[in-house]
Amino acid sequence: MENRKYLTVEEVADRYRGSISLGTLRNWRAMRIGPAYVKIGKAVLYPVSDLDEWDERNKVACRARKGLEDRVSD
C-alpha cells in the first residue's frame, strides 16, 4: 500500500482481501477489539505499523514435518 503510515477503513478491508468487512471493523471498534486505530474528527485511520503487529500476534505457526525441512534446504 505504497509506504503509507495510515490506512482508511476501506483500505484495511482491501488489505485483508475482503475477509474483514467494514461492518466487522466498525463492530470491533465499538467493542474495542481488533487492530488499533486513530480517530480524528469523523475519520478513522489504522496505523500500518499497528496492523503489521496485529498480523504477527494473530499468526498461526504450522509445524513442518521432520525430513521435509531437510529436503527443502538442499
N, C-alpha and C positions, 0 to 999 in steps of 0.2 A: 504493500500500500504506500509506496513512494516515500519512505522515511518520514512520515508524519508523526507528530508527538501524540495527537489525539484523533480518535475516530468518532463519527456520529453513530447514532443507533443503527441507522441503515447500513453503514459501513461495517459495523460489528456483525450484523446479520449476514452480510456478504462474506466476511472473513470466515465465518463458520458454515458457509455454503448453504444457508437457509435452514440448517438444523436447529438453530436457535432463532425463534421468531421475535418480531418486535414486541408482541404481547408478552412473551416469556420474559424478555428483558425488562419490560415495564413491571411485571409481577415481581421479579427478583428485586428490582429497586424498591418496591413497596415493602417487601419482606426483609430488605437489607441482606440479601444473599447474592451470590453470583459475583462477577468481576466488579472491582471498584470503579467509580465514575465521579465526574466533576459536574456540578450543576452551576451554570452561570446564567442567571435570569431563567428563561424557559429552556435554554439549550442544555442538553445532556451530552456530555462528551466522555469517552472512555480513553484513559491514557494507554497507549500501546504497550508501554513497559509493564503496566499492571495486567494487561491482557496476556502478555507473554508469561508473567509469573503465575497467573491463574491457570494457564495451559500446563505449566510444569507441575503445579500442585495436583492437577487432575489427570496427569499422565498415568496410564496403566502399563506397567512393565510386564512383558511376557518373558517366560523362561525359554531359552533356546535349548534344544535337545543336545546332550553331550555328543560330540562327534560331528554334529552339524557345524558347530563353531570352528572346529579344526579344518573341515573341508573348505569353508568359506575363506579362511585366512590363507590357504595355499595358492 
